[in-house]
Amino acid sequence: MLVIGIAGGTGSGKTTVVKRIIEKLPQDKVSVISQDSYYKDNSHIPVEERQKINFDHPEAIEFDLLIEHIIELKSGKSVERPIYSYLTCTRSEETVTVPPHEVIIVEGILIFTCKRLRDLCSIKIFVSADDDDRLCRVIQRDIIERGRTVEKVLERYEKLVKPMHNQFIEPTKRYADIIVPQGGHNTVAIDILRTIIEQRLLKS
């Protein structure tokens, strides 16, 4: 089984890279696990305090559960992936069943900060993008998907996103086997990654 880790800063284009990689691959051959599903449940925290949560710090992630699920997938077992809401900062009681496939793609900003998780990855990819490009994507995403104002997005970017990126995320680039600049726009890198996966599937 091939486990591919795809990391990179917020708004770097990780999700687009994943979509471009799998769009031409057999749907029954690839499972995708997003780190975002494994944010810790914060239902015990008052609603007004949840907006202050630092989602860009490794302590926000329940790595033990994420690692457990990857190990189970590698052993041929299905897992129940959590559903996390950025709007409420809580997990849903419902889950999504993820079946074990020959290729597992794990993506998220913080996945390479955890050595145990890095060690499970057969290939480690870091998606890189200019800070200005990332900020533009973060503004668009947070307004549309997370109901934040431009002012709140910029405030959070300066106080949390940017310093956490410099402290935790950017340094993990050194663990990458492949660095993909320009995110989902780098069609050459995406074609190479897809070819690697296709060759692996042919051998299985």
C-alpha positions, 0 to 999 in steps of 0.5 A: 500500500502506498501512503502519500503525505501532502503538506504545505501552508494554508492556502498553498493549493494542497487540496487542488493538487490532491484533486488534480492527482486523483481526477484521472485515477480509478476511484476504487484505488485511492483513499483520501484522508484530510488532516482537517477532519481530525481537529480536536472536538471543542464542544466543551468550550464556550462558543465565543472562545472557540473563535480564538482556537489556533488551528495552525498549531500541532496541538489542535490535531488529534494525531493519535486517532489519525495515525491509528486510522492510517495504520488500520487502512494499511492493514486492510480495514475500513475506518470511520473518519470524523466530520469537523465543522469550522463554523461550530469548531466541533465534530459531528456525531456522524462519520464517513466510512473510508475503505482501504485502497491501494493508495492512501493520500493524507493531506494537511498543513501540519502532517509533517510536524508529527514524526510518527505520521511522517514515518508512515508516508511512503512519499512526502510532498510539500506544496509551496506557494508565495505568501501573497498568493496564500493570503489571497486564497485564505481570504477567499476561502474563509469568507465563503466557507467559514463565514469570516469577515475580511478584517477577521481573516487578516487579523487571524493571519497576522496573529496566528496563520503567519507566525505558525506557518513560519514556526511549524509548517515551513520548517517541515519542507525539509522532510519532503521527498518532492516540493511542488511550487505553484500548487495546483497550477504546476501541471508538470509536477502533478503529472509526475506524481500521477505517473508514480501512482499509476506505476505503483497501481500497475505493480499491485 
